[in-house]
Amino acid sequence: ATRMVQRGGRYNYQETEVFEATLAKSEALEKSYVRAYPGSSLPLHHAVIAFTSPEKSLVVADPGYEAAGGAARISGANVVRVPLAPDYAHDVKAMVKAAPNAGCFYICNPNNPTGTLTSREDLAWLLQNKPAGSIVLLDEAYIHIAGAQPCTDWVAQDKDLVILRTFSKIYGMAGMRAGAAITRPDLLEKMGGYYTGAMPTTAVAAATASLNAPNLVPQRRK
């Protein structure tokens, strides 16, 4: 990142392309399934705006990370808040039942603020039983800290799934702003209509270096 400052007078788009390719390779995906963002808050907002409307609700957990509900005010979507299950996981069956017209189901996994995981079995059920045309927006901001299995393999199967990643947590880059949306290209295109511009090159350089350091995540988790 320090070396990249010296090149800060240029857009250096190629650095973003290298980052996207590196992240895609680490998740066994094609590069077209990854789009860089400055953190994960921006793609969270853009996904909610793209896939909800006054006719298509946003479904969230209660309690859960509040940013998705804020984005729904822009799209005019109704926000359906569903209490967590007794074990503090997302109650996916109740979420589907609560909003048959849903456009987006937001799942923060591990959840913020409870720190609890929703099982892959429940997430698979949600993808299988959600309303046609809706998406599951899976926020994996804390997935590396939890040591849980990510769900990018379902993205490779072209599920109706958008995964959010950020380098603000275990990678320690909150102020530098690097992240990504991981999903199939047609869904990225729908989200991309709300975003244009270049990534901060210091952030993508540091993010790429982090991905290329295989021991970084396990050392920091320990």
Secondary structure, 3 states (H helix, E strand, C coil): CHHHHCCCCCCCHHHHHHHHHHHHHHCCCCHHHEEEECCCHHHHHHHHHHHCECCEEEEEEECCCCHHHHHHHHHCCCEEEEECCCCCCCCHHHHHHHCCCEEEEEEECCCCCCCCCCCHHHHHHHHHHCCCCCEEEEECCCHHHHCCCCCHHHHHCCCCEEEEEECCCCCCCCCCCCEEEECCHHHHHHHHCCCCCCCCHHHHHHHHHHHCCCCHHHHHHC
